[in-house]
Amino acid sequence: MKTCPIDQALRAQKALREVAGLAPEMFPVEAFVGMISDEIETLRSQGKTDGEIAAPISENSSIQITAEEISANYASSEDRHRAH
């Protein structure tokens, strides 16, 4: 199966949106947390709290998110795999 790194996929999408004259894609916090729920699950299994998970998101991006938003919007493994 052919794969591509996320940073390159995002760069390609950004370029296509610019060519099409579209604004940058925006995600509601619920969708964002759903997208990163695999990572949240792994970090929780390593003993990290939702506050410890929120910190590097806010420190390394313009996304400001709280532990409460992560807790409220986390998609369980069952929910994530049910969609496939």
C-alpha positions in Angstrom: 0.0 0.0 0.0 1.4 3.4 -1.0 1.6 5.9 1.9 2.5 9.5 2.5 3.6 11.4 5.6 1.0 13.7 7.2 3.1 16.8 6.8 3.3 16.3 3.0 -0.4 15.4 2.8 -1.2 18.7 4.6 1.1 20.7 2.3 -0.5 19.2 -0.8 -4.0 19.9 0.5 -3.0 23.5 1.4 -1.6 24.0 -2.1 -4.8 22.6 -3.7 -7.0 24.8 -1.6 -5.0 27.9 -2.6 -5.1 27.0 -6.3 -8.9 26.5 -5.9 -9.3 29.8 -4.1 -10.6 28.1 -1.0 -9.9 29.3 2.6 -7.8 27.0 4.8 -9.9 24.1 6.1 -11.0 24.5 9.7 -12.1 21.7 12.1 -14.4 22.0 15.1 -12.7 20.9 18.3 -14.8 17.7 18.3 -13.5 16.7 14.9 -9.9 17.5 15.8 -10.0 15.4 19.0 -11.6 12.6 17.0 -8.7 12.7 14.5 -6.1 12.5 17.2 -7.9 9.9 19.4 -5.4 7.2 18.4 -2.6 9.3 19.8 -4.6 10.1 22.9 -5.3 6.5 23.5 -1.6 5.6 23.3 -0.6 8.4 25.5 -3.2 7.6 28.1 -2.0 4.0 28.1 1.4 5.4 28.9 0.0 7.1 32.0 -0.4 10.6 30.5 -3.3 12.8 31.7 -5.5 14.7 29.3 -3.7 17.9 30.7 -0.3 16.4 29.8 -1.7 15.6 26.3 -3.1 19.1 25.8 0.1 20.8 26.7 2.3 19.8 23.7 -0.7 20.5 21.3 -0.9 24.1 22.6 2.9 24.5 22.8 3.6 23.2 19.3 0.7 24.7 17.3 -1.8 27.6 17.3 -4.4 25.1 18.6 -5.4 26.0 22.2 -7.2 23.0 23.7 -8.0 22.0 27.3 -7.9 18.7 29.1 -11.7 19.0 29.4 -12.1 19.4 25.6 -10.0 16.3 25.1 -12.0 14.3 27.7 -15.4 15.5 26.3 -14.5 14.7 22.6 -12.3 11.7 22.8 -13.5 9.0 20.4 -13.0 5.5 21.9 -11.4 2.7 19.9 -14.8 1.1 19.5 -16.2 4.4 18.1 -13.3 4.9 15.7 -13.4 1.4 14.3 -17.2 1.3 14.0 -16.9 3.9 11.2 -14.8 1.6 9.0 
